[in-house]
């Protein structure tokens, strides 16, 4: 089972009769105000993604591999899954061994360095790579592709987060779909709120680590 940044990868197809459910959530701190009322403070500058998707293995062998990935993800509590609902397509062919891909548009997801992409045919034929640079719609990857992908192939960003299996729907002795949830713990875009000017002053009111208020 492949790990990406310590997260178990789930390169399986979605079962689209049950549409993926996407939500955003924020993290806030709650305390008591001076007047005894509730006081809230934002702990993050951007919301986190929460994605629930139904995965459907198409063979007994794939079901075995899916269950092994679930077991592994439950041990660490972390998983990575293609971000269904944020897909685009390749504008040009990308040969095996190359380290660039060209997306047709970035309307649903604006790629940036540090993102991960996923190209999946099935759970044994897929490519996952980190984006190291973006120029227009051309993404440069930090590793080479293992497979050749033709123009029109679906490309999705990869979502990392806390893993929770939801429901298991047994359709037959061989086939069963499973609903899983991946909830982001860290935003893929950590923005600075406002501009901060480094303190360059001296004297009272200007504290410097290692040189001010040193306790012997």
URPESUL-V549179 format. One record per residue. N is the residue number from 1. PHI is phi in degrees with one decimal (NA if undefined). D_CENTER is the distance of its C-alpha to the mean C-alpha in Angstrom with 1 decimal. Layout:
# URPESUL-V549179
{{N	PHI	D_CENTER} {N	PHI	D_CENTER}}
This chain:
# URPESUL-V549179
{{1	NA	17.8} {2	-85.0	15.3} {3	-107.4	13.1} {4	-125.5	10.4} {5	54.6	10.7} {6	78.5	12.4} {7	-105.7	9.9} {8	-69.8	11.7} {9	-85.4	10.6} {10	-115.5	11.6} {11	-89.3	12.9} {12	-108.2	15.1} {13	-76.7	16.4} {14	-85.0	16.1} {15	-96.4	19.5} {16	-78.5	20.0} {17	-67.9	23.1} {18	-112.1	20.9} {19	-59.5	18.5} {20	-58.2	14.9} {21	-110.8	15.0} {22	-116.8	12.7} {23	-138.0	13.5} {24	-115.1	13.1} {25	-141.0	14.4} {26	-115.2	16.0} {27	-113.9	17.4} {28	-129.2	21.1} {29	-101.8	24.0} {30	-120.9	27.2} {31	-142.0	30.6} {32	-89.2	34.3} {33	-79.8	35.7} {34	-62.8	39.2} {35	-92.6	40.8} {36	89.3	39.2} {37	-84.0	36.6} {38	-78.0	32.9} {39	-123.8	31.0} {40	-117.3	27.3} {41	-138.9	25.2} {42	-71.0	21.7} {43	-96.5	19.7} {44	-135.1	16.8} {45	-83.5	17.2} {46	-134.3	14.3} {47	-73.3	13.0} {48	-106.3	9.9} {49	-88.3	8.3} {50	-135.4	9.8} {51	-121.3	9.7} {52	-115.2	12.7} {53	-140.0	13.6} {54	-97.3	16.8} {55	-101.5	16.8} {56	-127.6	20.2} {57	-68.3	21.6} {58	-106.0	24.5} {59	-156.4	26.7} {60	-59.3	27.8} {61	-66.1	26.3} {62	-67.3	22.8} {63	-61.8	23.2} {64	-62.4	24.2} {65	-67.5	21.2} {66	-62.9	18.9} {67	-65.7	20.9} {68	-66.3	20.7} {69	-67.6	16.9} {70	-62.6	17.1} {71	-59.4	19.8} {72	-67.7	17.9} {73	-67.1	14.8} {74	-66.9	17.4} {75	-70.3	18.9} {76	-94.2	16.1} {77	79.7	14.4} {78	-124.9	10.9} {79	-147.1	8.9} {80	-127.6	6.2} {81	-143.2	6.9} {82	-56.0	7.5} {83	-82.4	7.0} {84	-62.9	10.8} {85	101.4	12.7} {86	-120.0	11.2} {87	-86.6	13.1} {88	-138.8	15.7} {89	-125.4	18.2} {90	-77.4	19.6} {91	-83.0	22.8} {92	-135.6	24.4} {93	-65.9	24.6} {94	-128.0	22.7} {95	-81.0	24.8} {96	-59.0	23.9} {97	95.8	24.2} {98	-85.3	23.1} {99	-124.2	20.3} {100	-135.5	20.0} {101	-137.0	18.8} {102	-117.7	20.0} {103	-89.1	18.2} {104	-73.1	20.6} {105	-162.1	19.2} {106	-128.2	16.4} {107	-71.1	17.4} {108	-86.4	14.4} {109	-150.4	11.8} {110	-91.4	13.3} {111	-72.1	12.0} {112	-143.9	12.7} {113	-56.9	13.3} {114	104.7	10.6} {115	-69.2	7.9} {116	-118.4	7.5} {117	-109.0	9.3} {118	-137.2	10.4} {119	-126.1	14.0} {120	-131.7	15.3} {121	-100.3	19.0} {122	-151.1	19.0} {123	-77.7	17.7} {124	-118.5	20.0} {125	-124.9	19.7} {126	-159.1	16.4} {127	-130.0	15.0} {128	-130.7	11.8} {129	-151.0	12.2} {130	-88.5	11.2} {131	-82.1	12.7} {132	-103.0	15.6} {133	-166.3	17.4} {134	-133.5	17.8} {135	-128.6	21.3} {136	64.3	21.6} {137	-103.7	19.8} {138	-97.6	20.0} {139	-103.3	16.9} {140	-94.6	18.1} {141	-105.3	16.2} {142	-88.9	16.9} {143	-147.0	18.0} {144	-83.9	20.1} {145	-71.9	19.3} {146	-87.9	20.9} {147	-128.4	21.9} {148	-89.1	23.5} {149	-121.1	21.7} {150	-87.1	24.0} {151	-55.7	23.8} {152	99.1	22.4} {153	-63.5	19.8} {154	-79.3	16.6} {155	-123.9	13.5} {156	-133.0	10.0} {157	-69.9	6.8} {158	-103.4	4.3} {159	-105.6	1.8} {160	-109.1	3.4} {161	169.6	6.6} {162	-71.7	10.3} {163	-102.1	11.6} {164	-142.9	14.7} {165	-75.6	16.8} {166	-101.9	18.7} {167	-136.1	21.5} {168	-123.7	23.1} {169	-108.8	25.4} {170	-80.9	27.9} {171	-95.2	29.4} {172	-162.8	31.8} {173	-60.0	32.5} {174	-105.1	30.1} {175	-114.2	27.4} {176	-156.8	25.1} {177	-100.9	21.9} {178	-133.5	19.5} {179	-96.1	17.3} {180	-127.9	14.1} {181	-123.5	11.9} {182	-120.0	8.5} {183	-115.6	8.9} {184	-57.8	7.0} {185	-103.4	9.5} {186	-136.4	9.0} {187	-68.6	8.4} {188	-75.1	7.2} {189	-127.1	10.8} {190	-92.8	13.3} {191	-95.5	16.5} {192	-83.5	20.1} {193	-82.7	22.2} {194	80.3	25.4} {195	-100.2	27.2} {196	-114.4	28.4} {197	-94.2	31.6} {198	-58.0	32.2} {199	-73.9	35.3} {200	-119.8	38.1} {201	-81.1	41.1} {202	-130.9	43.5} {203	90.9	45.7} {204	-59.5	45.3} {205	93.1	41.9} {206	-117.5	40.1} {207	-90.5	38.5} {208	-128.7	37.5} {209	-62.3	35.6} {210	88.4	38.0} {211	-129.2	41.0} {212	-121.5	41.5} {213	56.4	42.4} {214	-78.5	42.4} {215	-98.2	43.8} {216	-83.7	46.1}}
